[in-house]
Amino acid sequence: MSKFVIECPHCGRYAEAKTGFWAKRKIDCSCGFVIDVHTDKLASRVCPHCGNNVVFDQSKGVAAKCPVCGEPINTMAEQDKTVEFSCEQCGIRLRTTKGATTYTCPVCDHVNDVAERVKSEEIRKDGLASIIKYEGDNDTLVWKHPIEDFNLGSQLIVHESQEAIFFRDGQALDLFSAGRYTLETQQLPLLEKLYKLPTDTEGTFHSEVYFINLATQMGIKWGTDSKVRLFDPTSGLHVELGASGEFNIKVVDSRKLLLKVVGTTGGLSQEQLLGGNGKGFFRAMVMTQVKSFLAQTIRENSISVLAIDERLMELSEALRVCVNKNLADYGLEMPEFYVSRIVTPDDDPNFRRMKEQYAAQYLLVREEEIKRKEAEAAAARRAVEAEADARVKVIGAQGEAEALKIQRQAEADAYRMQAEAEALEMKMKGYTYEQETARRVGMEAMKNGIAGEGGSALGDIAGLGVTLGAMGGVIGMTREAMEPVMESMQPVTPANTWNCSCGRKDISSRFCPDCGSPRPAPADVEPWDCPECGAKHIRSRFCPECGCKRPVTETWDCPKCGTKGIASKFCPECGEKRGE
């Protein structure tokens, strides 16, 4: 069984402990604190050799080594290296080991910062601080420098993520951003106005220096301490929700934070600002605003409780803006605020009823959407079919018009070819179209005269012509002998004749007997539009595009037999041709 000295974690004094099976597990310190040997044997101390703050096992006694430099850290010689300082609260002189971080005064129970107290007494003994810099951690928002008396010419060091403010009598005076400054009267204009600063570099002045940490404090968790009662805007049912998440916070106005929050305290940590269990200055304010604005935001934006997860970003941004309106009065801002979880009351009857309503509504909307899409598809199908039918009709009408055009063109070509053949035949036989027409008319007249009873002058002439024609071969009657008789039977040439481009003149027929060219339409003929293909301003009797015949718009009276209202070219009673 060996003995070793164990440091009291409460007061910093040392007590004797033993190792072994029969050794006491608990030791009473002179300050009244009960030291648990098994849990309190690990101590934290600044190594007097390398200066690092290390953890070592006190039960090893004199064999305990610094884990960094390997030097003895728990020998009696090391225990004799003590420091002496005055209690910050009652002023009594205290003594503890040089590596101790804190020491509780046995008179007033005030916890003294050993390094700060030792530094203060060194400055009072050796002179004023020459270097002023931040010595806190990253979780500290505001840190007050322990020294309050400075001399002109001291060096002020401010890091990039910090600001330094000099206070005098509770007033925030000169502010310094990142950089290294030599404190001179021209750099402390506000402090010089408050009281007369010495002009020599040996002069001193009293002031308080606060370092403000401008770095963003990340990942601060939050959560509602109770359910938020609200009405779901879509169903109108009452439900209770819980919410939680994280936010980041940073200082945007150092003066406002110092004047309204810090005051004359020694600093401000993250735990003091937003700590739980009622310790945080702003915890209650943030939670109250979150609960109030959560219900308000859900109502104003008509966010369904059942679909709230898909709108968490929108909800988070709305809450961040609302909370920042109140934090701005204290120089703070939340650059990011996240609602990461919404706790729904699954066992609440209203919530179950809401889910049933939502499911029924979703099915109804889905069914209506399907019906609407089916109706749109049917309408589209009918439109396509109608368009196809119209296209078929157009194609059919175009085909019929084209077929009619081809038929009329074929008829015109056949008529023209027949006329050309007849004209060529007559030209080869040596007589004209007028003579052939007169012959045919005479033959028809003679047939009618012979067959009829009584007779007339025309019938006699026709009969004479037939008789002479029949007897010509028997009596050898020549053509020259019959010409006077035939000439007397020829009809009078109508006055409405035309001249062909081939040179033939005084043509009374519709086609030239020499070349077969059709008779040109008179210039005074009224133009017409084809009803079949739509051709415009046609002056001929037939459409040049599709061969459609010109529609008859006028009737005429036969001058020979007196028949009235004739629409055709020839009289249906006597065969008289319509006058041109």
C-alpha positions as CSV (number, residue, x, y, z in Angstrom):
1,M,0.0,0.0,0.0
2,S,1.5,3.4,-1.0
3,K,0.5,6.9,-0.2
4,F,0.0,9.8,-2.6
5,V,-1.2,13.4,-2.5
6,I,-4.6,14.2,-4.1
7,E,-5.8,17.7,-5.0
8,C,-9.2,18.7,-3.9
9,P,-11.2,19.7,-7.0
10,H,-13.2,22.2,-4.9
11,C,-10.7,24.2,-3.0
12,G,-7.3,23.2,-4.5
13,R,-5.8,22.0,-1.2
14,Y,-4.1,18.7,-1.0
15,A,-5.0,15.6,1.1
16,E,-3.3,12.3,1.7
17,A,-4.7,9.2,0.0
18,K,-3.6,5.6,-0.3
19,T,-3.7,2.8,-2.9
20,G,-4.5,-0.8,-2.2
21,F,-7.5,-3.0,-1.5
22,W,-8.1,-1.7,2.0
23,A,-7.6,2.0,1.2
24,K,-10.4,4.5,1.8
25,R,-12.4,5.3,-1.3
26,K,-13.6,8.7,0.0
27,I,-11.5,11.3,1.8
28,D,-12.8,14.4,3.7
29,C,-11.1,17.6,2.7
30,S,-10.6,20.4,5.2
31,C,-13.0,22.6,3.2
32,G,-15.8,20.0,3.7
33,F,-15.8,18.5,0.2
34,V,-15.7,14.7,0.0
35,I,-13.0,13.6,-2.5
36,D,-13.8,10.4,-4.4
37,V,-10.4,8.8,-5.0
38,H,-11.5,6.8,-8.0
39,T,-13.2,9.7,-9.9
40,D,-11.1,12.7,-8.7
41,K,-7.7,11.1,-9.0
42,L,-7.4,12.5,-12.6
43,A,-6.4,16.1,-12.3
44,S,-5.8,18.9,-14.8
45,R,-2.7,21.1,-14.3
46,V,-0.4,23.3,-16.2
47,C,3.0,21.6,-16.5
48,P,5.7,23.9,-15.0
49,H,8.2,22.5,-17.5
50,C,6.5,22.8,-20.9
51,G,3.6,25.1,-20.0
52,N,0.8,22.8,-21.5
53,N,-2.4,22.1,-19.6
54,V,-2.4,18.3,-19.2
55,V,-4.3,15.6,-17.4
56,F,-2.5,13.1,-15.2
57,D,-3.2,10.4,-12.7
58,Q,-2.5,11.6,-9.1
59,S,-2.6,8.1,-7.7
60,K,0.8,7.4,-9.3
61,G,2.3,9.8,-6.8
62,V,5.8,11.0,-7.5
63,A,5.9,8.7,-10.6
64,A,3.3,10.8,-12.4
65,K,4.7,12.2,-15.6
66,C,3.6,15.0,-17.9
67,P,2.2,13.2,-21.0
68,V,3.7,16.0,-23.2
69,C,7.3,16.6,-22.0
70,G,7.7,13.5,-19.8
71,E,8.9,15.6,-16.8
72,P,7.7,14.8,-13.2
73,I,4.5,16.7,-12.4
74,N,3.4,15.4,-9.0
75,T,6.6,15.4,-6.9
76,M,6.9,17.4,-3.7
77,A,9.2,19.7,-5.5
78,E,6.5,20.5,-8.0
79,Q,4.0,20.9,-5.1
80,D,6.3,23.5,-3.5
81,K,6.0,25.6,-6.7
82,T,3.1,27.7,-5.5
83,V,1.8,31.1,-6.3
84,E,0.3,33.7,-4.0
85,F,-2.5,36.2,-4.8
86,S,-5.4,38.1,-3.2
87,C,-9.0,36.9,-3.3
88,E,-10.9,39.0,-5.8
89,Q,-13.9,39.3,-3.5
90,C,-12.6,39.6,0.1
91,G,-8.9,40.4,-0.5
92,I,-7.5,37.6,1.7
93,R,-4.1,36.3,0.6
94,L,-4.3,32.8,-0.9
95,R,-1.7,30.3,-2.0
96,T,-2.0,27.4,-4.4
97,T,0.1,25.4,-6.9
98,K,1.3,27.2,-9.9
99,G,-0.5,24.9,-12.3
100,A,-4.0,25.3,-10.7
101,T,-6.6,27.0,-12.9
102,T,-9.1,28.0,-10.2
103,Y,-9.1,28.3,-6.4
104,T,-12.1,28.6,-4.1
105,C,-11.5,31.1,-1.3
106,P,-12.1,29.3,2.1
107,V,-13.4,32.6,3.6
108,C,-15.9,33.9,1.1
109,D,-16.2,30.8,-1.2
110,H,-15.5,33.0,-4.2
111,V,-14.0,31.0,-7.1
112,N,-10.9,32.8,-8.2
113,D,-9.3,32.6,-11.6
114,V,-5.7,31.8,-10.6
115,A,-4.1,33.0,-13.9
116,E,-6.1,36.3,-13.9
117,R,-5.3,37.1,-10.3
118,V,-1.6,36.3,-10.7
119,K,-1.4,38.4,-13.8
120,S,-3.1,41.3,-12.1
121,E,-0.7,41.3,-9.2
122,E,2.3,41.0,-11.6
123,I,1.1,44.1,-13.5
124,R,0.6,46.0,-10.3
125,K,4.1,45.0,-9.1
126,D,6.1,45.2,-12.3
127,G,4.2,47.9,-14.3
128,L,1.3,48.2,-16.7
129,A,0.2,45.8,-19.4
130,S,2.1,46.2,-22.6
131,I,0.1,43.7,-24.7
132,I,-3.7,43.7,-24.8
133,K,-5.3,40.8,-26.6
134,Y,-8.2,38.3,-26.5
135,E,-7.6,35.2,-24.3
136,G,-11.1,33.7,-24.3
137,D,-12.5,30.7,-26.2
138,N,-14.7,30.5,-29.3
139,D,-17.9,30.0,-27.3
140,T,-17.5,33.3,-25.6
141,L,-19.3,36.2,-27.3
142,V,-18.0,39.0,-25.1
143,W,-14.8,38.8,-23.0
144,K,-13.6,41.4,-20.6
145,H,-9.8,41.9,-20.3
146,P,-8.9,41.4,-16.6
147,I,-6.6,44.5,-16.6
148,E,-8.2,47.9,-16.3
149,D,-5.1,50.2,-16.0
150,F,-3.1,50.8,-19.1
151,N,-0.2,53.0,-20.2
152,L,0.0,54.9,-23.4
153,G,2.1,53.0,-25.9
154,S,0.6,49.6,-25.1
155,Q,-0.1,47.3,-28.0
156,L,-3.7,46.3,-28.7
157,I,-4.1,43.2,-30.9
158,V,-7.6,42.5,-32.4
159,H,-8.2,39.4,-34.5
160,E,-10.1,39.3,-37.8
161,S,-13.2,37.8,-36.1
162,Q,-13.2,40.4,-33.2
163,E,-13.8,43.9,-32.2
164,A,-12.5,45.7,-29.2
165,I,-14.3,48.5,-27.3
166,F,-12.9,50.7,-24.6
167,F,-15.4,51.6,-21.7
168,R,-15.1,54.3,-19.2
169,D,-17.7,54.9,-16.4
170,G,-20.2,52.7,-18.2
171,Q,-19.9,54.4,-21.6
172,A,-18.8,52.7,-24.8
173,L,-16.1,54.9,-26.3
174,D,-13.5,54.0,-28.8
175,L,-14.0,50.9,-31.0
176,F,-11.2,49.0,-32.8
177,S,-11.6,46.5,-35.6
178,A,-9.1,43.8,-36.7
179,G,-5.5,44.9,-36.5
180,R,-2.5,45.9,-34.2
181,Y,-2.7,49.3,-32.6
182,T,-0.3,51.3,-30.5
183,L,-2.5,53.1,-27.9
184,E,-1.8,56.8,-28.3
185,T,-4.0,59.9,-27.6
186,Q,-4.8,60.4,-31.3
187,Q,-6.2,56.8,-31.4
188,L,-8.4,57.4,-28.3
189,P,-10.3,60.6,-29.2
190,L,-13.5,59.7,-27.3
191,L,-11.6,58.5,-24.2
192,E,-9.5,61.8,-24.3
193,K,-12.7,63.8,-24.4
194,L,-14.0,62.1,-21.3
195,Y,-11.0,62.9,-19.2
196,K,-7.6,64.4,-19.8
197,L,-5.1,61.8,-21.0
198,P,-1.4,62.3,-20.4
199,T,0.7,63.2,-23.4
200,D,3.8,61.3,-22.4
201,T,4.2,57.6,-23.2
202,E,4.8,56.8,-19.5
203,G,1.3,58.1,-18.6
204,T,-1.5,55.7,-17.4
205,F,-5.2,55.7,-17.9
206,H,-8.0,53.6,-16.4
207,S,-10.4,51.9,-18.8
208,E,-12.2,48.6,-19.4
209,V,-11.6,46.7,-22.6
210,Y,-14.2,44.3,-24.0
211,F,-13.4,41.9,-26.9
212,I,-16.5,41.0,-28.9
213,N,-16.4,37.7,-30.8
214,L,-18.0,38.4,-34.3
215,A,-17.7,34.7,-35.4
216,T,-21.0,33.0,-36.1
217,Q,-22.0,30.6,-33.3
218,M,-23.0,27.5,-35.2
219,G,-25.4,24.6,-34.5
220,I,-27.3,26.0,-31.5
221,K,-30.2,23.6,-30.9
222,W,-33.7,24.8,-30.0
223,G,-37.0,23.1,-29.4
224,T,-40.5,24.1,-28.1
225,D,-40.9,23.2,-24.4
226,S,-44.6,22.5,-25.1
227,K,-47.0,21.8,-28.0
228,V,-48.1,24.7,-30.1
229,R,-51.9,24.8,-30.4
230,L,-53.3,25.9,-33.7
231,F,-56.1,25.4,-36.3
232,D,-55.2,23.6,-39.5
233,P,-56.0,26.1,-42.3
234,T,-57.2,23.5,-44.7
235,S,-59.4,21.3,-42.5
236,G,-60.2,23.8,-39.7
237,L,-59.5,21.2,-37.0
238,H,-57.6,22.0,-33.9
239,V,-54.2,20.3,-33.5
240,E,-51.1,20.6,-31.3
241,L,-47.6,20.5,-32.9
242,G,-44.1,20.4,-31.5
243,A,-41.1,21.8,-33.4
244,S,-37.3,21.6,-33.0
245,G,-34.2,22.4,-35.0
246,E,-31.0,24.5,-35.0
247,F,-30.0,28.1,-35.6
248,N,-26.8,30.1,-35.9
249,I,-26.3,33.5,-34.3
250,K,-23.7,36.3,-34.5
251,V,-23.1,39.8,-33.2
252,V,-23.8,42.6,-35.7
253,D,-23.7,45.6,-33.4
254,S,-21.1,45.4,-30.6
255,R,-22.2,48.6,-28.8
256,K,-25.9,47.5,-28.6
257,L,-24.9,44.1,-27.2
258,L,-22.6,45.6,-24.6
259,L,-24.9,48.3,-23.5
260,K,-28.2,46.3,-23.4
261,V,-27.0,42.8,-22.4
262,V,-23.4,42.7,-20.9
263,G,-23.5,45.9,-18.9
264,T,-20.8,45.8,-16.2
265,T,-20.5,42.0,-16.1
266,G,-17.2,40.3,-16.9
267,G,-18.4,38.8,-20.2
268,L,-21.0,36.9,-22.1
269,S,-20.8,33.3,-23.1
270,Q,-23.0,31.2,-25.4
271,E,-24.4,29.4,-22.4
272,Q,-25.4,32.6,-20.8
273,L,-27.0,33.9,-23.9
274,L,-29.0,30.8,-25.0
275,G,-28.5,28.2,-22.4
276,G,-31.3,25.9,-21.3
277,N,-33.0,25.4,-17.9
278,G,-33.8,29.1,-17.7
279,K,-30.1,30.2,-17.8
280,G,-30.1,31.8,-21.2
281,F,-31.1,35.4,-21.6
282,F,-32.7,34.9,-25.0
283,R,-33.9,31.3,-24.7
284,A,-37.4,32.2,-23.5
285,M,-37.7,35.1,-25.9
286,V,-36.7,32.9,-28.9
287,M,-39.0,30.0,-27.9
288,T,-42.0,32.3,-27.3
289,Q,-41.5,34.0,-30.7
290,V,-41.1,30.7,-32.4
291,K,-44.3,29.3,-30.9
292,S,-46.2,32.4,-31.7
293,F,-44.9,32.9,-35.3
294,L,-45.2,29.2,-36.1
295,A,-48.9,29.2,-35.7
296,Q,-49.2,32.6,-37.4
297,T,-47.0,31.5,-40.4
298,I,-49.0,28.3,-40.9
299,R,-52.3,30.2,-40.9
300,E,-51.2,33.1,-43.2
301,N,-49.5,30.8,-45.7
302,S,-52.3,28.2,-45.6
303,I,-49.8,25.4,-44.9
304,S,-51.5,22.1,-44.3
305,V,-50.3,20.3,-41.2
306,L,-50.2,17.0,-43.2
307,A,-48.0,18.6,-45.9
308,I,-45.8,20.7,-43.7
309,D,-42.7,18.7,-44.2
310,E,-42.4,19.7,-47.8
311,R,-42.5,23.4,-46.8
312,L,-40.0,23.4,-44.0
313,M,-37.6,25.8,-45.9
314,E,-40.4,28.3,-46.4
315,L,-41.4,28.0,-42.7
316,S,-37.8,28.3,-41.5
317,E,-37.2,31.5,-43.5
318,A,-40.4,33.1,-42.3
319,L,-39.5,32.3,-38.6
320,R,-36.0,33.6,-39.1
321,V,-37.3,37.0,-40.3
322,C,-39.8,37.3,-37.5
323,V,-37.2,36.4,-34.7
324,N,-34.6,38.7,-36.2
325,K,-36.9,41.7,-35.8
326,N,-36.6,41.5,-32.0
327,L,-32.9,40.4,-31.9
328,A,-31.9,43.5,-33.8
329,D,-32.6,45.6,-30.8
330,Y,-29.8,43.8,-28.9
331,G,-27.2,43.8,-31.7
332,L,-27.7,40.1,-32.6
333,E,-28.8,38.4,-35.7
334,M,-29.7,34.8,-36.8
335,P,-28.2,34.3,-40.3
336,E,-29.7,30.8,-40.5
337,F,-32.7,29.3,-38.7
338,Y,-33.8,25.8,-39.5
339,V,-37.0,23.9,-38.5
340,S,-35.8,20.4,-39.0
341,R,-38.6,18.4,-37.3
342,I,-42.3,18.8,-36.7
343,V,-43.8,16.6,-34.1
344,T,-47.4,15.7,-35.1
345,P,-50.0,14.3,-32.6
346,D,-50.6,10.8,-34.1
347,D,-52.8,9.7,-31.2
348,D,-55.0,12.8,-31.4
349,P,-58.6,12.0,-32.8
350,N,-58.6,15.4,-34.7
351,F,-55.4,14.5,-36.4
352,R,-56.7,11.1,-37.4
353,R,-59.9,12.7,-38.7
354,M,-57.8,15.3,-40.6
355,K,-55.8,12.5,-42.3
356,E,-59.0,10.8,-43.3
357,Q,-60.4,14.0,-44.8
358,Y,-57.2,14.7,-46.6
359,A,-57.2,11.1,-48.1
360,A,-60.9,11.5,-49.2
361,Q,-60.2,14.9,-50.7
362,Y,-57.1,13.6,-52.5
363,L,-59.0,10.7,-54.0
364,L,-61.8,13.1,-55.1
365,V,-59.4,15.5,-56.7
366,R,-57.6,12.6,-58.3
367,E,-60.8,11.2,-59.7
368,E,-61.8,14.6,-61.1
369,E,-58.3,15.0,-62.6
370,I,-58.7,11.6,-64.3
371,K,-62.1,12.6,-65.6
372,R,-60.8,15.9,-66.8
373,K,-57.9,14.3,-68.6
374,E,-60.3,11.7,-70.2
375,A,-62.6,14.5,-71.4
376,E,-59.6,16.4,-72.8
377,A,-58.4,13.2,-74.6
378,A,-61.9,12.6,-76.0
379,A,-62.2,16.2,-77.2
380,A,-58.7,15.9,-78.8
381,R,-59.7,12.6,-80.4
382,R,-62.9,14.2,-81.8
383,A,-61.0,17.2,-83.1
384,V,-58.5,14.9,-84.8
385,E,-61.3,12.8,-86.3
386,A,-63.1,15.9,-87.5
387,E,-60.0,17.3,-89.0
388,A,-59.4,13.9,-90.7
389,D,-63.0,13.9,-92.1
390,A,-62.7,17.4,-93.3
391,R,-59.4,16.6,-95.0
392,V,-60.9,13.5,-96.6
393,K,-63.9,15.6,-97.8
394,V,-61.5,18.2,-99.2
395,I,-59.5,15.5,-100.9
396,G,-62.7,13.9,-102.2
397,A,-64.0,17.2,-103.5
398,Q,-60.7,18.0,-105.1
399,G,-60.7,14.5,-106.7
400,E,-64.2,14.9,-108.0
401,A,-63.4,18.3,-109.4
402,E,-60.3,17.0,-110.9
403,A,-62.2,14.0,-112.4
404,L,-64.9,16.3,-113.7
405,K,-62.2,18.6,-115.1
406,I,-60.5,15.6,-116.9
407,Q,-63.9,14.4,-118.2
408,R,-64.8,17.8,-119.6
409,Q,-61.3,18.2,-121.0
410,A,-61.7,14.8,-122.7
411,E,-65.0,15.7,-124.1
412,A,-63.7,19.0,-125.4
413,D,-60.7,17.2,-126.9
414,A,-62.9,14.6,-128.5
415,Y,-65.2,17.3,-129.9
416,R,-62.2,19.2,-131.2
417,M,-60.6,16.1,-132.7
418,Q,-64.0,15.2,-134.4
419,A,-64.3,18.7,-135.7
420,E,-60.8,18.6,-137.0
421,A,-61.4,15.3,-138.7
422,E,-64.6,16.5,-140.3
423,A,-62.9,19.7,-141.5
424,L,-60.0,17.6,-142.9
425,E,-62.5,15.3,-144.6
426,M,-64.5,18.1,-146.1
427,K,-61.3,19.8,-147.3
428,M,-60.2,16.6,-149.0
429,K,-63.6,16.2,-150.7
430,G,-63.5,19.8,-151.9
431,Y,-66.5,21.4,-150.1
432,T,-67.0,23.6,-147.1
433,Y,-68.7,23.1,-143.8
434,E,-71.5,25.5,-144.9
435,Q,-72.1,23.4,-148.0
436,E,-72.2,20.2,-146.0
437,T,-74.6,21.8,-143.5
438,A,-76.8,23.0,-146.3
439,R,-76.8,19.6,-147.8
440,R,-77.8,17.9,-144.6
441,V,-80.6,20.4,-144.0
442,G,-81.9,19.9,-147.5
443,M,-81.9,16.2,-147.1
444,E,-83.8,16.4,-143.9
445,A,-86.2,18.8,-145.6
446,M,-86.8,16.5,-148.5
447,K,-87.4,13.6,-146.2
448,N,-90.0,15.5,-144.3
449,G,-91.6,16.7,-147.6
450,I,-91.8,13.3,-149.1
451,A,-93.2,11.6,-146.0
452,G,-95.7,14.4,-145.3
453,E,-99.0,14.9,-146.9
454,G,-100.2,17.9,-149.0
455,G,-96.9,19.5,-149.6
456,S,-95.5,22.9,-149.7
457,A,-93.0,24.9,-151.7
458,L,-90.2,23.7,-149.5
459,G,-91.4,20.2,-149.7
460,D,-91.6,20.4,-153.5
461,I,-88.0,21.7,-153.6
462,A,-86.9,18.9,-151.3
463,G,-88.7,16.3,-153.2
464,L,-87.3,17.7,-156.4
465,G,-83.8,17.4,-154.9
466,V,-84.4,13.9,-153.8
467,T,-85.8,12.9,-157.2
468,L,-82.9,14.5,-159.0
469,G,-80.4,12.9,-156.7
470,A,-82.0,9.5,-157.2
471,M,-82.1,9.8,-160.9
472,G,-78.7,11.3,-161.4
473,G,-77.0,8.0,-161.8
474,V,-79.6,6.7,-164.4
475,I,-79.9,9.6,-166.8
476,G,-76.2,10.6,-166.3
477,M,-77.1,14.0,-165.1
478,T,-73.9,15.8,-164.2
479,R,-73.1,17.8,-161.1
480,E,-73.0,20.9,-163.1
481,A,-76.6,20.4,-164.1
482,M,-77.7,20.0,-160.5
483,E,-75.7,22.9,-159.1
484,P,-78.3,25.6,-159.9
485,V,-81.0,23.6,-158.2
486,M,-78.7,22.9,-155.1
487,E,-77.6,26.5,-154.9
488,S,-81.2,27.6,-154.8
489,M,-81.7,25.2,-151.8
490,Q,-78.7,26.6,-149.8
491,P,-79.6,28.7,-146.7
492,V,-78.7,32.3,-146.5
493,T,-75.3,32.8,-144.7
494,P,-75.9,34.3,-141.3
495,A,-74.5,37.8,-140.8
496,N,-72.8,36.9,-137.4
497,T,-69.6,35.4,-138.9
498,W,-66.0,35.4,-137.7
499,N,-62.5,35.1,-139.2
500,C,-60.0,32.5,-138.1
501,S,-56.3,33.1,-137.5
502,C,-55.4,30.6,-140.2
503,G,-56.9,32.9,-142.9
504,R,-60.3,31.5,-143.3
505,K,-63.0,34.3,-143.3
506,D,-66.7,34.6,-142.8
507,I,-67.0,31.4,-140.7
508,S,-70.4,31.0,-139.1
509,S,-69.7,27.7,-137.3
510,R,-68.2,27.3,-133.8
511,F,-65.0,25.8,-135.1
512,C,-62.8,26.7,-138.1
513,P,-63.4,24.2,-140.9
514,D,-59.8,24.5,-142.0
515,C,-57.8,24.2,-138.8
516,G,-60.4,23.3,-136.2
517,S,-59.7,26.3,-133.9
518,P,-62.7,27.2,-131.7
519,R,-64.6,30.5,-132.2
520,P,-63.2,33.2,-130.0
521,A,-65.5,34.5,-127.3
522,P,-66.9,38.0,-128.1
523,A,-65.4,40.8,-126.0
524,D,-68.8,41.9,-124.8
525,V,-69.6,38.5,-123.3
526,E,-70.3,38.8,-119.6
527,P,-67.5,37.0,-117.6
528,W,-68.5,34.2,-115.2
529,D,-67.0,32.2,-112.3
530,C,-66.7,28.4,-112.4
531,P,-68.9,26.8,-109.6
532,E,-66.8,23.6,-109.6
533,C,-63.1,24.7,-109.3
534,G,-63.5,28.4,-108.5
535,A,-61.8,29.8,-111.5
536,K,-62.6,33.6,-112.0
537,H,-63.5,35.9,-114.9
538,I,-64.1,33.2,-117.6
539,R,-65.4,34.4,-121.0
540,S,-65.5,31.1,-122.8
541,R,-68.4,28.7,-122.7
542,F,-66.4,26.0,-120.9
543,C,-64.1,26.5,-117.9
544,P,-60.4,26.2,-119.1
545,E,-59.5,24.6,-115.7
546,C,-62.0,21.8,-115.2
547,G,-64.1,21.9,-118.4
548,C,-67.3,22.8,-116.6
549,K,-70.0,24.3,-118.9
550,R,-71.1,27.9,-118.5
551,P,-74.3,28.0,-116.5
552,V,-77.3,29.3,-118.4
553,T,-78.6,32.4,-116.8
554,E,-80.9,33.8,-119.7
555,T,-83.8,32.3,-121.7
556,W,-84.9,33.1,-125.2
557,D,-87.9,32.9,-127.4
558,C,-87.8,31.0,-130.7
559,P,-88.5,33.4,-133.6
560,K,-89.6,30.6,-135.8
561,C,-92.2,28.6,-133.8
562,G,-92.8,31.1,-131.0
563,T,-91.7,28.8,-128.2
564,K,-90.8,30.9,-125.1
565,G,-88.5,30.6,-122.1
566,I,-85.9,28.3,-123.9
567,A,-82.7,27.7,-121.9
568,S,-80.9,25.4,-124.4
569,K,-79.1,26.5,-127.5
570,F,-81.7,24.9,-129.9
571,C,-85.4,25.2,-129.8
572,P,-86.9,21.9,-128.6
573,E,-89.9,22.3,-130.9
574,C,-88.5,23.2,-134.3
575,G,-84.7,22.9,-133.9
576,E,-84.0,26.6,-134.5
577,K,-80.6,27.6,-133.1
578,R,-80.4,30.4,-130.6
579,G,-79.2,33.6,-132.1
580,E,-75.8,34.8,-131.3
